[in-house]
Amino acid sequence: MTDPIADYLTRLRNAIQAKHRVVEVPASNLKKEITKILFEKGYILNYKFVDDGPQGTIKVALKYDPVNKVNAIKSLTRVSSPGLRKYTGYKDMPRVINGLGIAIISTSKGVMTDKEAAELKIGGEVLCYVY
């Protein structure tokens, strides 16, 4: 697999389309940080890190509206890829749907949202957009 982050986002997207409640993905430190951000921002219901085998897995409970059965995540878009990395400075931070969505940025201080990176005045690699 050449792009594990794109695989992670695709597994989430496929589970959302199939109306699954829980999705399991292979774990890595970067995927764990992205999962924590999605939970903090209210895009997923819960998560659990399971240490089985050498790599482990992440169980993600997806969040649905109880009335309309609509998922909290409308779109997951991979921005930077292994073949074409996208970097941004803190002054040129991307705005996702005019500030309603989030961009997940990998910085020298760790993985964080676009707003947190702009407050700390640091740039980094734009991993994905979520709204």
N, C-alpha and C positions, 0 to 999 in steps of 0.2 A: 504494500500500500504506500503510495507516494505522498498522500496528503491526509493525515489522520484527523485534522480539524474539519475538513470538508466531509469526511466520512461521518464524523460525529453529528454535524449539522444535518446531513442527509438522513441519518437514522432518526433524528428528532422529527424532521419534516415528514418522513414516511409514516411514523407512528401517529402524528397528528392527522394525516390524511386518512389513515385506517381507523381513527377514533380509539386508539389504544389508551389505556390508563397509565401503564408503566412501560418504559423502554429500557433495555439494558445495552450499555455500550462498553467497549474495552476502556480501561482507565489509563490515564497519563496525568502528570502534574498539571499540564496546561489545560486539559479537559476538565480537571477538577476545579481549577480556578474559574473557568468559563461557567461551569455549573453553579458555583457559589454566587457568581454575579447574577445569573438568571434567576436564582432563588431570591436574592436580596432585592432585586428590582420587581419581583412579583410575576415573572413570566412562567415559572413552574411552581407546582404545589409543594413538592418536597424532593429530597434526594438522599441517597445512601451509598457510601463507599464500601464495597465488599472486597475483602482481601482473600480471594481464592485463586490459587495458582501463582505463577510468577508475576503476572501483570495486574490482576484484579479487575473488577468491573464497577461501573457506576449505574445504579438503578435510579432512574428519573421518573417521578410521578408527574404527569402532565396536568395542567390546570385547565378546567373547562367551566364555562358559565352554566350553572345548574338549570336555568330556564331555557336558554336558546341552544345549549350544547355546542357553543362556539368556543374554540380554544383561545387562550390569552395571547398566544404567539400567532401573529398574522403572517410574518415573513422572517425567514432566516437566510441571509445572503452572505456568502463568503466573498471577501474583498481581496485580500492578499493571498496569493497562491505560491507554491514553491517555484513556479516558473516566472512569476512576475510579482515581486514584493511591492507593497504599497506602504510608504512611510509618510508621516505627517508631523509637522511641528505644532507646538501648542497654539500658535496664532492662526493656523490654517485647519483647525480641528473640524472634521466633517459634522454636519448637522443632519440627523436622520429624521425625516418628516418634520422639519422645522422645530426640532427639539422634543418631539413626542416619543421618538424611538431612541435607542442607544446604539453607539458604536463601541465595540469592545476592542481595546487597544493593549498591545503588549509593549510595556515600557521598561526602562532600566530599574524602576521601582516595583515591578510586578505587573500583573494583568489587572486592568481597571477600565472603567467606562470613560467615554470622551469627556464628560463633565468633570470627573475627578482629575483626569490628566491635565485639563485646562486650568483647574484651580491650582495644581502643583506646578504649573508652567513647565511641563515636560511633554515631549512628543514620543512617537514610537511607531510600531507597525500596526496598521489597521487590520485586525483579524476578521471581523464580521459586523454586519448591521442586524439589529433585532428590533422589530416592531410588531 
